[in-house]
Amino acid sequence: MTSTDTVTTTTPTPTEQAADWLARFAAALAAGQADTAAALFGEDSYWRDLVSFTWNLRTEEGRGAIHEMLAARLADVQPSNFQLQGDATEAGGITEAWFTFETAVARGLGHLRLMNGLAWTFLTTMVELKGHEEKKGTRRIKGAEHGVHPGRQTWLEARQHEAATLGYTEQPEVVIIGGGQGGIGLGARLRRLGVPTIIIEKNARAGDSWRNRYKSLCLHDPVWYDHMPYLPFPDDWPVFCPKDKVGDWLESYTKLMELNYWSSTVAEKARWDEDAQRWEVRVVRDGQPVTLRPKQLVFALGVSGYANVPKIPGAETFLGQQHHSSKHPGGDAWRGKKAVVLGSNNSAHDICADLWENGADVTMVQRSSTHIAPSDSLMELALGGLYSEQAVASGIDHHKADLVFASVPYKIMHTFHIPVYEEMKRRDADLYRRLEEAGFMLDFGEDGSGLFMKYLRRGSGYYIDVGASELIANGSVHLRSRVDIARVNPTSVTLTDGSELPCDLLVYATGYGSMNNWLADLVSPEVADRVGKCWGLGSATTKDPGPWEGELRNMWKPTPVDNLWIHGGNLHQSRHYSQFLSLQLKARMEGIPTPVYKPAPSHHRR
Ligand SMILES: Cc1cc2nc3c(=O)[nH]c(=O)nc-3n(C[C@H](O)[C@H](O)[C@H](O)COP(=O)(O)OP(=O)(O)OC[C@H]3O[C@@H](n4cnc5c(N)ncnc54)[C@H](O)[C@@H]3O)c2cc1C
């Protein structure tokens, strides 16, 4: 080196870092070197795969598990064509990037977080099957058939023919039992993929599962979180949509998406016909029995099972009205009357507020602690970055938001949430203090990770505060906590501390049972037990026993019972995960091999 030479070292940009990592990763995969590829991951790293590598929903936790998965799957998957999408970003020592890729049979989209030059989190998702793409954009059908076609069918005639034959002379590939938002959204995706599907719904109209709920109900989640697949809400749609408006949207959606939606149809029994290798599903449609023989059966009956109504001594002697929250029509009839609401989660709070607004004298009976998340704080602190007008303005629509959300492995998700709820505690300290002074038992989840983790782990135990907490804090709604109802009397209830509350109305806002009780009734208790517990992560917290699962039990992925699937969740989850469930079903219909990597064993019966 001469004295005039200068050494310039430039730090690579985030995009250069991500591109370099991706190129080395792609080269290792192309060379079939699972160990070289795995060495690009940190010791504590996570690879979440939604169908593309594993034909499963799985998170490999740690370099060793990543290596094992790659060693098992690489030859079959044949990943290739990794391309960075847009610029990578860097914040707090973490570089983030998006990329596309291909496998032998599919195209995918992924997300990468690098820490100290090694992958920390890695997400791979299947977007479409090669040769079986949705007919959208440049692939869209013409509609009109120009030219001369003797015996041509109009669109209407073709639809009418399909409606008259599917389920009768033609058998569907898929039957979805349950036509709430879950069944409808999945049905729309399957329709786009050309998978003949019938959705069975016992209610008279699509959307009735929302219409039938108590009349004050509005969605607790904001509009940006709630879009259905393909057809987002108009941009003047309310932030929190009233339930009947959701019902009307779902009904219209069903029609616009050309779904084979059998309303007023009850699924009575289903059994797997070993000889035919198809399900036999007995339904009653408008009073007429029909037997359907689909290859695949999806249960989309809601995340909750049957209403939980506690058996309380003396309940049969009550002279007033008593019902579960799911049967509560609204508070109109209770002006000047005394109401007791047993329970302290979402429905309990909504119903208390509704009764109070209608002039009833209301008491909430709180048996165990509840997490309260004030809606404004939740929107701003927890959801705002991904699902809000500001997020949309900064280029994060719900598609992107769903993937960012999915990119955080469940194992470490709580660590992202704890600071949010720490901030909520500070911001809403006054409300929390006054609630506690009123006797309300508060919690923030066992590890302080708040609402969404409680939802994932146990599906209950919280209220998104849209006003009822103030009524409790200021005493407008009376509160009796740390007690239960020991006995129901003709005109009152006796609490476990011996005190008595007179009441004309008793509402059991006591939640729902396990969702696979549906399976027990509609298929058999044995099949329900083989499928095992649904939902929950195995976090070893209340109502979510271990062992750790890494993904939600049985949801949207192969269950221990072949050709039987479970779909559901809130609007966001139904939208997002229906993509992966629909691709799994389409692949099976097309005879594409779908070897499931490490199907999750069931550790709990129901
Ligand atoms: C009070 C309340 C408020 C909620 N607020 C929100 C919210 O703000 N945002 C959100 O995302 N989620 C909310 N949820 C959760 C909500 O339950 C789900 O988002 C949604 O209803 C789930 O849709 P689904 O299609 O999975 O189930 P469901 O809507 O429950 O649909 C299941 C369908 O199956 C039908 N069915 C049942 N048995 C049979 C049978 N044997 N044959 C035929 N059909 C059958 C039922 O009639 C029903 O229509 C709320 C729930 C409650 C109870």
The ligand as a Tripos MOL2 file, in Angstrom:
@<TRIPOS>MOLECULE
LIG
   53    58     1     0     0
SMALL
NO_CHARGES

@<TRIPOS>ATOM
      1 C1        -70.6990  -10.7310   22.0260 C.3       1 LIG1
      2 C2        -69.6100  -11.0460   21.0800 C.ar      1 LIG1
      3 C3        -68.8460  -10.0150   20.5080 C.ar      1 LIG1
      4 C4        -67.8380  -10.2860   19.6020 C.ar      1 LIG1
      5 N1        -67.1340   -9.2670   19.0170 N.ar      1 LIG1
      6 C5        -66.1970   -9.5440   18.0670 C.ar      1 LIG1
      7 C6        -65.5140   -8.5210   17.3600 C.ar      1 LIG1
      8 O1        -65.6940   -7.3480   17.6130 O.2       1 LIG1
      9 N2        -64.6270   -8.8540   16.4060 N.ar      1 LIG1
     10 C7        -64.3980  -10.1380   16.0840 C.ar      1 LIG1
     11 O2        -63.6200  -10.3780   15.1910 O.2       1 LIG1
     12 N3        -65.0030  -11.1340   16.7620 N.ar      1 LIG1
     13 C8        -65.8930  -10.8690   17.7310 C.ar      1 LIG1
     14 N4        -66.5130  -11.8750   18.4080 N.ar      1 LIG1
     15 C9        -66.0880  -13.2220   18.2250 C.3       1 LIG1
     16 C10       -67.0770  -13.7980   17.2350 C.3       1 LIG1
     17 O3        -67.7180  -14.8800   17.8280 O.3       1 LIG1
     18 C11       -66.4050  -14.2080   16.0440 C.3       1 LIG1
     19 O4        -65.5840  -13.2500   15.4740 O.3       1 LIG1
     20 C12       -67.3570  -14.6680   14.9650 C.3       1 LIG1
     21 O5        -68.6790  -14.7950   15.2920 O.3       1 LIG1
     22 C13       -66.7710  -15.9530   14.6040 C.3       1 LIG1
     23 O6        -67.2610  -16.2850   13.3690 O.3       1 LIG1
     24 P1        -67.3620  -17.7780   13.0180 P.3       1 LIG1
     25 O7        -67.8640  -17.8450   11.6270 O.co2     1 LIG1
     26 O8        -66.1010  -18.4630   13.3260 O.co2     1 LIG1
     27 O9        -68.4600  -18.3330   14.0370 O.3       1 LIG1
     28 P2        -69.9830  -17.9270   14.1950 P.3       1 LIG1
     29 O10       -70.2600  -16.5410   13.8120 O.co2     1 LIG1
     30 O11       -70.3780  -18.3730   15.5660 O.co2     1 LIG1
     31 O12       -70.6870  -18.8610   13.1110 O.3       1 LIG1
     32 C14       -70.9440  -20.2280   13.3030 C.3       1 LIG1
     33 C15       -72.2320  -20.5380   12.5650 C.3       1 LIG1
     34 O13       -72.5020  -21.9150   12.6410 O.3       1 LIG1
     35 C16       -73.9030  -22.0880   12.6420 C.3       1 LIG1
     36 N5        -74.2070  -23.4290   13.1290 N.ar      1 LIG1
     37 C17       -74.0110  -23.9220   14.3860 C.ar      1 LIG1
     38 N6        -74.3720  -25.2280   14.4400 N.ar      1 LIG1
     39 C18       -74.7950  -25.5560   13.2010 C.ar      1 LIG1
     40 C19       -75.2880  -26.7510   12.6260 C.ar      1 LIG1
     41 N7        -75.3860  -27.8990   13.3310 N.pl3     1 LIG1
     42 N8        -75.6440  -26.7430   11.3280 N.ar      1 LIG1
     43 C20       -75.5280  -25.6220   10.5950 C.ar      1 LIG1
     44 N9        -75.0590  -24.4540   11.0890 N.ar      1 LIG1
     45 C21       -74.6860  -24.4290   12.3760 C.ar      1 LIG1
     46 C22       -74.3760  -20.9820   13.5330 C.3       1 LIG1
     47 O14       -75.7270  -20.6670   13.2860 O.3       1 LIG1
     48 C23       -73.4340  -19.8390   13.1560 C.3       1 LIG1
     49 O15       -73.9890  -18.9820   12.1920 O.3       1 LIG1
     50 C24       -67.5460  -11.6150   19.2990 C.ar      1 LIG1
     51 C25       -68.2880  -12.6480   19.8930 C.ar      1 LIG1
     52 C26       -69.3140  -12.3640   20.7700 C.ar      1 LIG1
     53 C27       -70.0960  -13.4870   21.3910 C.3       1 LIG1
@<TRIPOS>BOND
     1     1     2 1
     2     2     3 ar
     3     2    52 ar
     4     3     4 ar
     5     4     5 ar
     6     4    50 ar
     7     5     6 ar
     8     6     7 ar
     9     6    13 1
    10     7     8 2
    11     7     9 ar
    12     9    10 ar
    13    10    11 2
    14    10    12 ar
    15    12    13 ar
    16    13    14 ar
    17    14    15 1
    18    14    50 ar
    19    15    16 1
    20    16    17 1
    21    16    18 1
    22    18    19 1
    23    18    20 1
    24    20    21 1
    25    20    22 1
    26    22    23 1
    27    23    24 1
    28    24    25 2
    29    24    26 1
    30    24    27 1
    31    27    28 1
    32    28    29 2
    33    28    30 1
    34    28    31 1
    35    31    32 1
    36    32    33 1
    37    33    34 1
    38    33    48 1
    39    34    35 1
    40    35    36 1
    41    35    46 1
    42    36    37 ar
    43    36    45 ar
    44    37    38 ar
    45    38    39 ar
    46    39    40 ar
    47    39    45 ar
    48    40    41 1
    49    40    42 ar
    50    42    43 ar
    51    43    44 ar
    52    44    45 ar
    53    46    47 1
    54    46    48 1
    55    48    49 1
    56    50    51 ar
    57    51    52 ar
    58    52    53 1
@<TRIPOS>SUBSTRUCTURE
     1 LIG1         1 GROUP 0 **** ****
